[in-house]
């Protein structure tokens, strides 16, 4: 009798694990418990990249692809219209509650990136107000960017003729630009502590892909094989980063003047001691600092490296960029953000870099806050939703997507095209709040470097590969560049002197 009951229960559970919810989007067949995990693994061996696996299945099953990874429903959404719909509907404004996302934030939905609902609204408003108070989006911000560009150019001038690995060249510079507002401090570009910190951030983005991998879908395995699935490495990385952040926060706490805050951390510390109904907690403060440290570093740095990769691969692009820089800026002053309006080709190069690299290949995952209809299907509450951004930017709309061709963003009349198919910073309410800063950084890095240098590959080196390295974000494979000075030197006022 008991054996029969157990068998019936097993059949019920087994059926639940191999059946998809009613009206769920189509996808590959499910296995009990594992769902499509083994299918993902086997296709990764063949296709190399998670976003290519999603693309392969989307081409087979349709633009709304339904998967189950472990015990979690995951939907991959492709195509401009569906991506925009998900990005602009409140029901999809949630962030996933998977183990991978929460382990970095004390098991809770905190901070800017992976929180949602009232917590996200409160945090976003508070952080933006604090950033703007200390110059975010103002001329002071441009001054910070210019300072880092000058420091980077000076460092490259000091290493004239050397073959430089560029894959982490921008990391400390990008930390400095925002960290000066957040913590009131900038670091030397060779600062060992910051280099180690940036390396930790980079490593954390390589352990899994943006879906969260096994840590999300079969989290109990961290008790069985923690090293194999990346749990141990991620835990150690987060502990090290939080150690740095806690030291920074405690230094501020010990020297703060509650009536005269110096930077964003001071402002947030005041919020943790505020006598009100919902003050900021210490955990929230730490996760906000982590988000501000991580978010810009990895995505902007990877995009800047891809930008150099395509410029050094395409001599005609490099020469045309330099011609525009010479014509619109010259060599007797440094570039400024006000130059952007006149530099159509440079802006087109930046747009093409954002398109072809698409370092956030599936954006930041959304989660359905309730059952919701999308197309002809029902997306159940709690489903993780990934947006096929890389596929959107490298699909048929672009005619020759594999070719780096900035001219696709320029009209016959010489005006810049803002193509609605290009969404590197997302869309809707969850659009990246750092978009303006990121675009400004890329423009200033590119113009400062190409005003000062010809970018050349070491003698005998092959063209750097355009194939990315997979991870939470996509990054370029290692390559080196020789920065050959076009300009003689900096004078005392930091203006550039042309050798001719």
C-alpha positions in Angstrom: 0.0 0.0 0.0 2.7 2.5 1.0 4.8 1.5 -2.0 1.8 2.4 -4.2 1.3 5.8 -2.6 5.0 6.6 -2.9 5.0 5.5 -6.5 2.0 7.7 -7.3 3.6 10.7 -5.5 6.7 10.1 -7.6 4.7 10.1 -10.8 3.0 13.4 -9.8 6.4 15.1 -8.9 8.0 13.6 -12.0 5.2 14.9 -14.2 5.6 18.4 -12.6 9.3 18.4 -13.4 9.0 17.5 -17.1 5.9 19.5 -17.9 6.0 23.2 -18.7 3.4 25.6 -17.3 0.2 26.1 -19.4 0.8 28.4 -22.5 4.5 28.5 -21.7 6.7 29.5 -24.7 8.2 26.6 -26.7 11.7 25.3 -26.2 13.8 22.1 -26.1 12.6 19.0 -24.2 12.9 18.9 -20.4 14.7 16.4 -18.2 13.4 15.7 -14.7 15.0 18.0 -12.1 17.6 19.3 -14.5 15.3 20.8 -17.1 17.5 22.1 -19.9 20.7 22.3 -18.0 22.4 19.4 -19.8 21.2 20.7 -23.1 22.8 24.1 -22.4 26.0 22.4 -21.4 26.2 20.2 -24.5 25.4 23.1 -26.8 28.0 25.3 -25.1 30.7 22.8 -26.0 29.7 23.2 -29.7 28.7 26.9 -29.8 31.1 28.3 -27.1 28.9 31.2 -25.9 25.7 31.3 -23.9 24.2 34.0 -26.1 24.8 31.9 -29.2 23.1 29.0 -27.6 20.1 31.2 -26.9 20.2 32.5 -30.5 20.4 28.9 -31.9 17.3 27.8 -30.0 15.4 31.1 -30.7 15.9 30.5 -34.4 14.4 27.0 -33.9 11.6 27.7 -31.5 10.8 31.4 -32.0 11.5 34.8 -30.6 10.0 34.0 -27.2 12.0 30.9 -26.0 10.9 29.0 -23.0 13.4 27.0 -20.9 13.6 25.5 -17.5 17.1 25.5 -16.0 17.0 23.4 -12.9 13.8 24.4 -11.1 13.7 27.9 -12.6 11.7 29.0 -15.6 13.8 31.1 -17.9 12.5 32.9 -21.0 14.8 34.4 -23.7 13.2 37.3 -25.6 14.5 38.2 -29.1 13.6 41.0 -31.5 13.2 44.7 -31.1 9.5 44.8 -30.4 9.4 42.1 -27.8 12.6 43.4 -26.1 11.0 46.9 -25.9 7.8 45.5 -24.6 9.5 43.6 -21.8 11.6 46.7 -21.0 8.6 49.0 -20.7 6.0 46.9 -18.9 5.9 47.2 -15.1 5.2 43.5 -14.7 8.6 42.7 -16.0 10.4 45.3 -13.9 11.5 42.7 -11.3 15.0 41.4 -10.7 15.7 37.7 -10.3 15.9 36.3 -6.8 18.3 33.5 -7.8 21.1 32.5 -5.4 23.8 33.9 -7.7 22.3 37.4 -7.6 21.6 37.4 -3.9 24.8 35.9 -2.6 26.6 39.2 -3.4 24.1 41.2 -1.3 23.7 39.3 2.0 20.9 37.1 0.6 18.6 40.1 0.0 17.5 42.3 -2.9 19.6 45.4 -2.1 21.4 48.1 -4.0 20.8 49.5 -7.5 21.4 46.6 -9.9 19.5 43.6 -8.5 16.8 45.2 -6.4 13.3 46.0 -7.4 10.0 47.5 -6.1 10.1 50.1 -3.3 13.7 49.2 -2.4 14.9 50.0 -5.9 12.9 53.2 -6.1 14.2 54.5 -2.7 17.8 53.5 -3.5 17.9 54.9 -7.0 16.4 58.3 -5.9 18.8 58.6 -3.0 22.0 57.6 -5.0 21.1 59.9 -7.9 20.5 62.8 -5.5 23.8 62.2 -3.8 25.8 61.8 -7.1 24.3 65.0 -8.5 25.2 66.9 -5.4 28.8 66.1 -5.9 28.9 66.9 -9.6 27.5 63.8 -11.5 26.5 65.0 -15.0 28.1 68.4 -14.5 31.3 70.1 -15.7 32.9 68.7 -12.6 32.3 65.3 -14.0 33.9 66.2 -17.3 36.9 67.5 -15.3 37.3 64.1 -13.6 37.2 62.4 -17.0 39.7 64.8 -18.5 42.1 64.3 -15.6 42.0 60.5 -16.1 42.5 60.8 -19.8 45.6 63.0 -19.3 47.0 60.6 -16.8 46.4 57.7 -19.2 48.1 59.6 -22.1 51.1 60.5 -19.8 51.5 56.8 -18.8 51.5 55.7 -22.4 54.0 58.5 -23.3 56.3 57.2 -20.6 56.2 53.7 -22.2 56.7 54.8 -25.8 57.8 52.0 -28.0 56.7 49.3 -25.7 54.1 46.6 -26.5 51.2 47.3 -24.1 48.6 44.8 -23.1 45.4 46.9 -23.2 42.8 44.5 -21.8 42.8 46.1 -18.3 44.3 49.5 -19.4 41.1 51.5 -18.5 40.2 49.8 -15.2 41.7 52.1 -12.7 40.9 55.2 -14.8 37.2 54.3 -14.8 37.1 53.5 -11.1 38.7 56.9 -10.4 36.2 58.9 -12.5 33.3 57.8 -10.3 35.1 57.0 -7.1 36.2 60.6 -6.7 32.5 61.5 -6.3 31.7 58.4 -4.2 34.6 58.3 -1.9 36.5 61.6 -2.5 39.6 59.8 -3.7 41.5 59.0 -6.9 44.3 56.4 -7.2 47.5 56.4 -9.3 47.0 54.3 -12.4 49.7 51.9 -11.1 48.3 51.6 -7.6 48.7 47.9 -6.7 45.7 47.8 -4.4 43.3 49.2 -7.1 44.8 46.9 -9.8 44.1 43.9 -7.5 40.6 45.2 -6.8 39.9 45.6 -10.5 41.2 42.1 -11.2 38.8 40.7 -8.5 35.9 42.4 -10.2 37.0 41.0 -13.6 37.3 37.5 -12.2 33.8 37.7 -10.6 32.4 38.5 -14.1 34.0 35.4 -15.6 32.8 32.7 -13.2 29.4 32.3 -14.8 27.2 33.9 -17.4 24.4 36.5 -16.7 21.8 33.7 -16.3 23.7 32.8 -13.0 24.6 29.3 -14.2 24.5 26.3 -11.9 24.6 28.5 -8.8 21.2 29.8 -9.7 19.5 26.7 -11.0 21.0 24.0 -8.8 22.3 26.0 -5.8 22.3 23.0 -3.5 25.4 21.8 -5.4 27.5 24.4 -3.6 27.4 22.0 -0.6 28.6 19.1 -2.8 31.1 20.7 -5.3 31.6 24.4 -4.3 34.9 24.7 -6.2 33.6 23.2 -9.5 30.5 25.4 -9.8 32.4 28.6 -8.8 30.8 29.2 -5.4 34.1 29.2 -3.5 35.8 31.6 -5.9 32.8 34.0 -5.9 32.5 33.9 -2.2 36.2 34.7 -1.7 36.1 37.5 -4.3 33.1 39.2 -2.7 34.7 38.9 0.7 37.8 40.6 -0.6 35.9 43.4 -2.3 33.7 44.0 0.8 36.8 44.2 2.9 38.1 47.1 0.7 34.7 48.8 0.9 34.3 48.4 4.6 37.7 50.0 5.2 36.7 52.9 3.0 33.3 53.2 4.8 34.9 53.1 8.3 37.5 55.7 7.3 34.6 58.0 6.3 32.6 57.1 9.5 35.5 58.1 11.7 36.0 61.5 10.1 32.6 62.5 8.9 31.1 66.0 9.6 27.4 65.3 9.6 26.7 68.9 8.5 29.3 69.0 5.7 29.3 65.8 3.7 32.4 65.4 1.5 31.1 62.8 -1.0 28.5 60.2 -1.7 29.6 57.8 1.1 29.2 60.6 3.6 25.7 61.4 2.3 24.7 57.7 2.6 26.2 57.4 6.1 24.0 60.3 7.1 21.1 58.4 5.7 22.0 55.3 7.9 21.7 57.5 11.0 18.7 59.5 9.9 15.8 59.6 12.4 13.1 58.5 10.1 10.8 55.5 9.4 13.0 53.8 6.8 16.7 54.7 7.2 19.4 53.2 5.0 21.0 50.1 6.6 24.7 49.3 6.7 24.1 46.3 4.4 22.4 48.6 1.9 25.3 51.1 2.0 27.8 48.3 1.3 25.8 46.9 -1.6 25.3 50.4 -3.1 29.1 50.9 -3.0 29.6 47.5 -4.6 27.2 48.3 -7.4 28.8 51.7 -8.1 32.2 50.1 -8.1 31.4 47.1 -10.3 28.8 48.3 -12.7 30.8 50.9 -14.7 34.2 49.2 -14.4 33.4 46.0 -16.2 31.0 47.1 -19.0 32.7 50.4 -19.9 36.2 49.0 -19.7 35.3 46.0 -21.9 33.7 48.3 -24.4 36.7 50.7 -24.5 39.0 47.7 -25.1 36.8 46.5 -28.0 36.9 50.0 -29.3 40.7 50.0 -29.5 40.6 46.5 -30.9 38.5 47.5 -33.9 40.4 50.8 -34.4 43.8 49.0 -34.5 42.3 46.3 -36.9 41.0 49.0 -39.3 43.7 51.4 -40.4 41.2 53.4 -42.5 38.9 53.9 -39.5 41.9 55.1 -37.4 43.1 57.6 -40.0 39.6 59.0 -40.6 39.2 59.4 -36.8 42.5 61.2 -36.6 41.6 63.5 -39.5 38.4 64.5 -37.7 40.2 65.1 -34.4 42.9 67.2 -36.2 40.2 69.2 -38.0 37.8 69.8 -35.1 40.2 69.9 -32.1 43.7 70.3 -33.4 46.8 69.7 -31.3 47.0 72.8 -29.2 44.2 71.8 -26.7 42.7 68.7 -25.3 39.3 67.3 -26.4 36.2 68.3 -24.5 32.7 67.0 -24.5 31.5 70.0 -26.4 33.4 68.7 -29.4 31.0 65.8 -29.7 28.3 67.7 -31.6 30.7 68.4 -34.5 32.5 65.0 -34.6 29.9 62.8 -36.4 32.4 60.1 -37.5 33.8 59.7 -34.0 30.3 59.3 -32.6 29.6 56.8 -35.3 32.6 54.8 -34.3 31.4 54.7 -30.7 27.9 53.6 -31.8 29.4 50.9 -34.0 31.5 49.7 -31.1 28.5 49.5 -28.8 26.6 47.6 -31.4 29.2 45.0 -32.5 30.7 44.3 -29.0 27.4 44.2 -27.1 29.3 43.4 -23.9 26.0 43.0 -21.9 24.9 40.2 -24.3 21.5 39.6 -22.5 21.4 42.8 -20.5 20.6 42.5 -16.8 17.9 39.9 -16.2 14.3 40.9 -15.5 11.8 38.8 -13.6 8.0 38.6 -14.0 6.3 40.0 -10.9 3.0 38.3 -11.8 1.7 36.1 -14.6 1.9 38.1 -17.8 1.0 37.6 -21.4 3.8 38.1 -23.9 2.9 37.5 -27.6 0.8 34.3 -27.6 2.3 32.9 -24.4 1.9 33.2 -20.6 5.1 34.1 -18.7 4.5 32.7 -15.1 5.2 34.8 -12.0 8.9 34.5 -11.0 10.2 33.6 -14.4 13.7 35.0 -15.2 13.6 37.0 -18.5 16.8 37.5 -20.5 16.8 40.0 -23.4 18.8 38.9 -26.5 20.7 42.2 -26.9 23.7 40.7 -28.7 21.5 39.0 -31.3 19.5 42.3 -31.7 22.7 44.2 -32.5 24.2 41.5 -34.7 21.1 40.3 -36.6 19.7 40.7 -40.1 18.6 44.3 -39.6 22.2 45.4 -39.9 22.8 43.8 -43.4 26.5 43.0 -42.7 26.6 42.8 -38.9 30.0 41.0 -38.7 31.8 44.0 -40.3 32.9 47.0 -38.3 31.4 49.8 -40.4 30.8 53.1 -38.6 29.3 54.6 -41.8 26.1 52.6 -41.1 25.3 55.3 -38.5 25.8 58.3 -40.9 23.3 59.6 -43.4 24.2 60.6 -47.0 24.0 64.2 -45.7 26.6 63.5 -43.0 24.3 63.5 -40.1 24.3 60.9 -37.2 21.7 58.2 -37.2 20.2 57.1 -33.9 18.9 53.7 -34.8 16.1 52.3 -32.6 17.5 48.8 -33.0 20.5 49.9 -30.9 19.9 49.5 -27.2 23.2 49.0 -25.4 22.0 50.6 -22.2 18.6 49.0 -22.1 15.2 50.7 -22.3 12.4 51.8 -20.1 12.6 52.5 -16.4 15.4 50.1 -15.8 17.6 51.8 -18.4 21.2 52.2 -17.1 21.6 55.4 -15.0 25.2 55.5 -16.0 24.6 55.8 -19.8 25.6 59.5 -20.1 28.8 58.9 -18.1 29.7 55.8 -20.1 29.2 57.6 -23.5 31.2 60.6 -22.3 34.1 58.3 -21.0 34.3 56.4 -24.3 34.4 59.6 -26.4 37.1 61.2 -24.2 39.2 58.1 -24.1 39.1 57.7 -27.8 39.8 61.3 -28.7 42.6 61.8 -26.2 44.4 58.6 -27.3 44.1 59.1 -31.0 45.0 62.8 -30.8 48.2 61.7 -29.1 49.1 58.3 -30.7 49.0 56.1 -33.7 47.9 52.7 -32.6 49.9 49.9 -34.1 50.2 46.1 -33.6 53.6 44.7 -32.5 55.6 43.5 -35.5 54.5 40.1 -36.7 51.5 40.0 -34.4 48.2 38.8 -36.0 45.1 41.0 -36.0 43.5 40.7 -32.6 40.6 38.3 -32.5 37.0 39.7 -32.5 35.8 36.6 -30.8 34.9 37.5 -27.2 35.5 35.7 -23.9 32.2 34.6 -22.3 31.0 35.6 -18.8 28.5 37.8 -17.1 29.7 40.4 -19.7 31.7 39.7 -22.9 35.3 40.8 -23.0 38.1 40.8 -25.6 40.8 38.2 -25.8 44.2 39.4 -24.8 46.0 41.6 -27.3 48.8 44.2 -27.3 49.2 47.6 -28.9 52.2 49.9 -29.5 51.2 53.5 -28.8 53.4 55.5 -31.1 53.3 59.2 -30.3 51.9 61.6 -32.9 52.8 64.5 -30.6 56.0 65.6 -29.1 55.1 66.2 -25.4 52.8 67.8 -22.9 53.7 71.3 -21.9 53.2 72.6 -18.3 49.5 73.6 -19.1 48.8 70.1 -20.3 48.2 71.2 -23.9 49.5 69.1 -26.7 52.4 70.1 -29.0 52.5 68.7 -32.5 55.9 67.5 -33.7 55.3 68.9 -37.2 
